[in-house]
Amino acid sequence: MSTNGMPYVTGSDGFTVENISRRTMTVIYQKDPHVISRKFVSPVITFSTIHQSKKGVECLDVTPGGLGVSCDSSCNLSIWQTDSGEKRRELKGHVGNVYSCKFFPSGIVVLSAGADMQMKIWSAETGKEAACLIGHTAAILDTAIVERGRNIVSCGRDGTARLWDVGKQECLYAWSDLGGEINCCSLATINTSVDLGAPSVSPSDREILTEGKMLLLGSEMGSLLGVGLHSRQRVFEMKCSAAINCCAFLSDVHAVCGTHDSRIVIIDLRNTSEPLRQWKESRGAILSLLPYKQGLFISTGDGSLYYVNEEFEAMVEFTGSDCDPVNRIACDQTHIYGGCRDGWIRKYSLDDM
């Protein structure tokens, strides 16, 4: 140990330690002609009391205002402080596992959905249920919020995706015949060079700001679909090698999905005849994707949480999980959070990257 408490680390067999601090270590491996560098980052803090040990964190979300929401495999849905992990509220009302939980853009309202085929809207300040939306005939697996939240989207095991009017708590439209269970969805405003089609019937006046948006859907059968939220029309369908667990938009012309057989697939929405790029990881199923700056955070089934840059090269590894899957990741602009099957939530500083 040095006088300031930092360890000296000596590498061997081609490994050298380039730099080390209290929470980071950069390791280089060299074997001519190859040189590989990787930075390892440990958590700033690990929250172990929000959920019980081994009660896997299924989903989580955080706000820049200092609140987090997460759900576990024992049906517990909790709101907590991101600085300390102190639990503020327990949201009770679901009668099965909760698979999706997220904040509305206001940061004070929560949307949750799960195995009981219900979506619930909660006040983060009081913990009271404000609305319940019912219509799915099987578990709801993912949700998306349109702009400020007058409308929301859901998808699930009944093979449908649905557009909802939150105020009246009713379904405005349902996409069916999507090719099996829909595991994930994502929503974004798309570049005008992508033709989203025009509605054949005038949409309801209860729709707010759905124009110009694409709904991305990933299915258990391995299909990635894009539909026009306003037009209701299917824009494209791409077949992947396995079930799609997660999907996201990288920009207004690029999207990404992660499959159960460890593949990451990048597509150009202007030409979806074949992937722009795809590669297979050896880390386990891709469970969560989170675009950040020009790159992407990725979590997998073997406990990996890492960042790839704009060239899609792995640069930073976030440590802590001992082979337990990291089911979901979230970011509040200063920190990234990983929710793990071991029941713990790990918080990492973006400054350490």
C-alpha positions as CSV (number, residue, x, y, z in Angstrom):
1,M,0.0,0.0,0.0
2,S,1.2,3.5,-0.7
3,T,1.2,6.3,1.9
4,N,-2.2,7.6,0.7
5,G,-3.8,4.2,1.0
6,M,-3.7,3.1,-2.6
7,P,-2.6,-0.5,-3.4
8,Y,0.3,-1.2,-5.8
9,V,-0.9,-3.8,-8.3
10,T,1.6,-5.8,-10.4
11,G,0.5,-7.5,-13.6
12,S,1.9,-10.7,-15.2
13,D,1.4,-12.9,-18.3
14,G,1.0,-9.9,-20.6
15,F,-1.2,-7.8,-18.2
16,T,-0.2,-4.5,-16.8
17,V,-2.0,-2.0,-14.6
18,E,-1.8,1.4,-16.2
19,N,-3.7,3.4,-13.6
20,I,-5.5,2.8,-10.3
21,S,-7.6,4.9,-8.0
22,R,-10.0,4.2,-5.1
23,R,-12.8,3.1,-7.5
24,T,-11.1,2.5,-10.8
25,M,-8.4,0.4,-12.3
26,T,-7.2,0.4,-16.0
27,V,-5.7,-2.8,-17.2
28,I,-3.9,-3.4,-20.5
29,Y,-3.3,-6.8,-22.1
30,Q,-0.7,-7.0,-24.8
31,K,0.2,-9.9,-27.0
32,D,1.6,-8.9,-30.3
33,P,0.1,-7.6,-32.5
34,H,-2.9,-7.1,-30.2
35,V,-3.3,-4.5,-27.4
36,I,-6.5,-4.5,-25.3
37,S,-7.3,-1.8,-22.7
38,R,-10.2,-1.9,-20.2
39,K,-11.2,0.4,-17.4
40,F,-12.9,-1.3,-14.4
41,V,-15.2,0.9,-12.2
42,S,-16.5,-0.1,-8.8
43,P,-19.8,1.2,-7.3
44,V,-19.9,4.5,-5.3
45,I,-22.4,2.8,-3.1
46,T,-24.4,-0.4,-3.1
47,F,-28.0,-0.3,-1.8
48,S,-28.7,-3.6,-0.1
49,T,-31.8,-2.7,2.0
50,I,-34.3,-1.4,-0.6
51,H,-35.1,-5.0,-1.5
52,Q,-34.5,-8.3,0.3
53,S,-31.4,-10.3,-0.5
54,K,-31.8,-12.6,-3.5
55,K,-35.2,-11.0,-4.4
56,G,-34.1,-10.0,-7.8
57,V,-34.6,-6.4,-9.0
58,E,-36.7,-6.7,-12.1
59,C,-36.8,-3.0,-13.1
60,L,-35.8,0.4,-11.9
61,D,-35.8,4.1,-12.9
62,V,-34.4,7.2,-11.4
63,T,-34.9,11.0,-11.7
64,P,-32.4,13.9,-11.7
65,G,-34.4,15.1,-8.7
66,G,-33.1,12.4,-6.4
67,L,-35.8,9.7,-6.5
68,G,-35.6,6.1,-7.6
69,V,-38.3,3.5,-8.1
70,S,-37.7,-0.3,-8.4
71,C,-39.6,-3.6,-8.2
72,D,-38.4,-7.1,-7.3
73,S,-39.3,-10.7,-7.8
74,S,-41.4,-10.7,-4.6
75,C,-43.9,-8.1,-6.0
76,N,-42.4,-5.3,-3.9
77,L,-42.5,-1.8,-5.6
78,S,-40.7,0.9,-3.7
79,I,-39.7,4.6,-4.1
80,W,-36.3,5.5,-2.5
81,Q,-33.7,8.3,-2.4
82,T,-30.9,7.9,-4.8
83,D,-28.3,9.6,-2.5
84,S,-28.8,7.2,0.4
85,G,-31.1,4.4,-0.7
86,E,-33.5,5.3,2.1
87,K,-36.9,3.9,1.3
88,R,-39.6,6.6,1.0
89,R,-42.7,4.8,-0.1
90,E,-44.0,1.3,-0.8
91,L,-46.5,1.2,-3.6
92,K,-49.1,-1.5,-2.8
93,G,-51.8,-2.6,-5.2
94,H,-50.5,-5.0,-7.7
95,V,-51.4,-8.7,-7.1
96,G,-48.5,-10.2,-9.0
97,N,-44.9,-9.5,-10.1
98,V,-44.3,-6.0,-11.4
99,Y,-42.2,-6.1,-14.6
100,S,-42.1,-2.4,-15.5
101,C,-41.8,0.8,-13.4
102,K,-40.8,4.2,-14.5
103,F,-41.2,7.9,-13.7
104,F,-43.3,10.3,-15.8
105,P,-41.2,13.3,-17.1
106,S,-42.4,15.3,-14.1
107,G,-40.5,13.0,-11.8
108,I,-43.3,12.9,-9.2
109,V,-45.6,10.4,-10.9
110,V,-44.8,6.7,-11.4
111,L,-46.2,4.2,-14.0
112,S,-46.1,0.5,-13.1
113,A,-47.3,-2.7,-14.9
114,G,-47.0,-6.4,-14.4
115,A,-48.3,-9.9,-14.2
116,D,-51.8,-8.9,-13.0
117,M,-52.5,-7.3,-16.5
118,Q,-52.9,-3.9,-14.9
119,M,-51.1,-0.6,-15.3
120,K,-51.1,1.7,-12.3
121,I,-50.3,5.4,-11.9
122,W,-49.0,6.5,-8.5
123,S,-48.2,9.8,-6.8
124,A,-44.5,9.5,-5.8
125,E,-45.2,12.1,-3.1
126,T,-48.0,10.3,-1.3
127,G,-47.7,6.7,-2.6
128,K,-51.4,6.8,-3.4
129,E,-52.7,5.1,-6.6
130,A,-54.2,7.7,-8.9
131,A,-55.4,5.5,-11.8
132,C,-55.6,1.9,-13.0
133,L,-55.7,0.9,-16.7
134,I,-57.1,-2.5,-17.6
135,G,-57.3,-4.2,-21.0
136,H,-54.5,-6.6,-21.6
137,T,-55.4,-10.3,-21.3
138,A,-51.9,-11.4,-20.1
139,A,-48.9,-10.0,-18.3
140,I,-47.7,-6.5,-19.3
141,L,-43.9,-6.6,-19.8
142,D,-43.0,-3.1,-20.8
143,T,-44.3,0.4,-21.2
144,A,-43.4,3.7,-22.8
145,I,-44.6,7.3,-22.1
146,V,-45.6,9.7,-24.9
147,E,-44.2,13.2,-24.3
148,R,-45.4,14.4,-20.9
149,G,-47.8,11.5,-20.3
150,R,-51.2,12.3,-21.6
151,N,-50.9,9.0,-23.5
152,I,-48.9,5.9,-22.7
153,V,-48.0,2.6,-24.6
154,S,-47.9,-0.9,-23.2
155,C,-47.0,-4.4,-24.6
156,G,-47.1,-7.9,-23.2
157,R,-47.6,-11.6,-23.3
158,D,-51.0,-11.3,-25.0
159,G,-49.1,-10.4,-28.2
160,T,-50.5,-6.9,-28.4
161,A,-49.2,-3.3,-28.0
162,R,-51.7,-0.7,-26.8
163,L,-52.0,3.1,-26.9
164,W,-53.8,4.5,-23.9
165,D,-55.6,7.7,-22.8
166,V,-54.4,8.2,-19.2
167,G,-57.1,10.8,-18.4
168,K,-60.0,8.5,-19.3
169,Q,-58.2,5.3,-18.5
170,E,-59.1,3.7,-21.7
171,C,-57.4,2.0,-24.7
172,L,-57.3,4.1,-27.9
173,Y,-55.8,1.5,-30.1
174,A,-54.4,-2.0,-30.0
175,W,-51.9,-3.5,-32.4
176,S,-52.4,-7.3,-32.7
177,D,-51.0,-10.1,-35.0
178,L,-47.5,-9.0,-34.0
179,G,-46.0,-12.5,-34.0
180,G,-46.1,-13.6,-30.5
181,E,-45.4,-12.2,-27.0
182,I,-44.0,-8.7,-27.1
183,N,-41.2,-8.4,-24.5
184,C,-40.1,-4.7,-24.9
185,C,-41.0,-1.4,-26.5
186,S,-39.4,2.0,-27.1
187,L,-40.7,5.2,-28.4
188,A,-39.0,8.2,-30.1
189,T,-39.5,11.0,-32.6
190,I,-38.0,9.9,-35.9
191,N,-36.3,11.8,-38.7
192,T,-38.7,13.0,-41.4
193,S,-36.7,11.0,-44.0
194,V,-38.4,7.8,-42.5
195,D,-41.9,7.3,-43.9
196,L,-44.2,6.5,-41.0
197,G,-47.3,6.4,-43.2
198,A,-50.6,8.2,-42.8
199,P,-53.6,7.2,-40.7
200,S,-56.5,5.6,-42.6
201,V,-59.0,6.7,-40.0
202,S,-58.8,10.0,-38.1
203,P,-57.2,9.3,-34.7
204,S,-59.0,10.3,-31.5
205,D,-58.7,13.8,-30.3
206,R,-57.5,12.3,-27.0
207,E,-54.1,11.6,-28.6
208,I,-51.5,14.2,-27.8
209,L,-48.3,14.6,-29.8
210,T,-48.3,11.2,-31.3
211,E,-47.3,12.5,-34.8
212,G,-43.8,11.7,-36.1
213,K,-43.2,9.0,-33.6
214,M,-42.1,5.4,-34.1
215,L,-43.0,2.6,-31.7
216,L,-40.3,-0.1,-31.6
217,L,-41.4,-3.5,-30.5
218,G,-39.3,-6.6,-29.7
219,S,-40.9,-10.0,-29.7
220,E,-40.3,-13.4,-28.1
221,M,-40.2,-14.9,-31.6
222,G,-37.2,-12.7,-32.5
223,S,-38.9,-10.0,-34.6
224,L,-38.1,-6.4,-34.3
225,L,-41.0,-4.3,-35.5
226,G,-41.4,-0.5,-36.1
227,V,-44.9,1.0,-36.3
228,G,-46.1,4.5,-36.8
229,L,-47.6,5.6,-33.5
230,H,-50.0,8.1,-35.2
231,S,-50.6,6.2,-38.5
232,R,-50.9,2.7,-36.8
233,Q,-49.1,1.3,-39.8
234,R,-46.3,-1.2,-39.7
235,V,-43.1,0.5,-41.1
236,F,-40.7,-2.5,-41.0
237,E,-40.1,-5.9,-39.5
238,M,-36.6,-7.4,-39.0
239,K,-36.0,-11.0,-38.0
240,C,-33.3,-11.6,-35.4
241,S,-31.7,-14.9,-34.3
242,A,-33.5,-15.2,-30.9
243,A,-36.0,-13.6,-28.6
244,I,-35.5,-9.8,-28.3
245,N,-35.2,-8.8,-24.6
246,C,-34.7,-5.0,-25.0
247,C,-34.7,-2.3,-27.6
248,A,-34.0,1.4,-27.8
249,F,-33.4,4.3,-30.1
250,L,-29.8,5.5,-30.5
251,S,-30.8,8.6,-32.6
252,D,-33.6,9.7,-34.9
253,V,-32.4,7.3,-37.6
254,H,-30.8,4.5,-35.7
255,A,-32.2,1.8,-33.3
256,V,-30.7,-1.1,-31.3
257,C,-32.0,-4.3,-29.8
258,G,-30.5,-7.0,-27.7
259,T,-31.3,-10.7,-28.0
260,H,-31.5,-13.7,-25.7
261,D,-28.6,-15.4,-27.6
262,S,-26.2,-12.5,-26.7
263,R,-26.4,-10.5,-30.0
264,I,-26.6,-6.7,-30.3
265,V,-28.2,-5.5,-33.5
266,I,-27.9,-2.0,-34.8
267,I,-30.3,-0.9,-37.6
268,D,-30.7,2.2,-39.8
269,L,-34.3,3.1,-39.9
270,R,-33.9,4.5,-43.4
271,N,-32.9,1.1,-44.7
272,T,-34.0,-1.9,-42.7
273,S,-33.4,-4.6,-45.3
274,E,-30.4,-5.8,-43.2
275,P,-28.7,-4.7,-39.9
276,L,-26.3,-1.9,-40.1
277,R,-24.1,-3.8,-37.6
278,Q,-24.5,-6.8,-35.3
279,W,-22.2,-8.8,-33.1
280,K,-22.4,-11.5,-30.5
281,E,-21.2,-11.2,-27.0
282,S,-20.0,-14.1,-24.8
283,R,-21.4,-12.7,-21.6
284,G,-25.0,-14.1,-21.6
285,A,-28.4,-12.8,-22.7
286,I,-28.6,-9.0,-23.4
287,L,-31.0,-7.8,-20.7
288,S,-31.0,-4.0,-20.8
289,L,-29.7,-1.2,-23.2
290,L,-29.3,2.4,-22.3
291,P,-28.0,5.0,-24.9
292,Y,-25.6,7.5,-23.5
293,K,-23.8,10.2,-25.4
294,Q,-22.5,8.6,-28.6
295,G,-22.3,5.1,-27.0
296,L,-24.4,2.6,-25.1
297,F,-24.6,1.0,-21.7
298,I,-25.3,-2.8,-21.8
299,S,-26.2,-5.3,-19.1
300,T,-26.2,-9.0,-19.5
301,G,-27.2,-12.3,-18.0
302,D,-23.7,-13.2,-16.6
303,G,-23.6,-10.1,-14.4
304,S,-21.8,-7.7,-16.8
305,L,-22.6,-4.0,-17.0
306,Y,-20.4,-2.2,-19.5
307,Y,-20.1,0.7,-21.9
308,V,-19.4,0.7,-25.6
309,N,-18.2,3.8,-27.4
310,E,-19.4,5.3,-30.7
311,E,-17.3,2.6,-32.5
312,F,-19.2,0.0,-30.4
313,E,-15.9,-1.0,-28.7
314,A,-16.2,-2.1,-25.0
315,M,-14.3,0.5,-22.9
316,V,-15.5,0.5,-19.3
317,E,-16.7,-2.4,-17.1
318,F,-18.8,-1.7,-14.0
319,T,-18.0,-4.3,-11.3
320,G,-19.9,-5.7,-8.3
321,S,-22.3,-8.3,-9.5
322,D,-20.9,-11.8,-9.0
323,C,-22.4,-13.6,-12.0
324,D,-26.0,-12.6,-11.1
325,P,-27.8,-11.0,-14.1
326,V,-28.1,-7.2,-14.1
327,N,-31.7,-7.0,-15.2
328,R,-32.1,-3.2,-15.7
329,I,-30.0,-0.1,-15.8
330,A,-31.0,3.6,-15.4
331,C,-29.2,6.9,-15.4
332,D,-29.9,10.3,-13.7
333,Q,-27.3,12.3,-15.7
334,T,-24.6,12.0,-13.0
335,H,-24.8,8.3,-12.0
336,I,-25.8,5.0,-13.5
337,Y,-27.7,2.4,-11.5
338,G,-27.8,-1.4,-12.0
339,G,-30.6,-3.5,-10.7
340,C,-29.4,-7.1,-10.1
341,R,-30.9,-10.5,-9.4
342,D,-29.0,-10.6,-6.1
343,G,-31.5,-8.0,-4.8
344,W,-29.0,-5.1,-4.7
345,I,-28.9,-1.8,-6.6
346,R,-25.4,-0.6,-7.4
347,K,-24.7,3.1,-8.1
348,Y,-21.7,4.2,-10.2
349,S,-20.4,7.7,-10.9
350,L,-20.2,8.7,-14.6
351,D,-17.2,10.8,-13.6
352,D,-15.3,7.6,-13.0
353,M,-15.6,6.6,-16.7
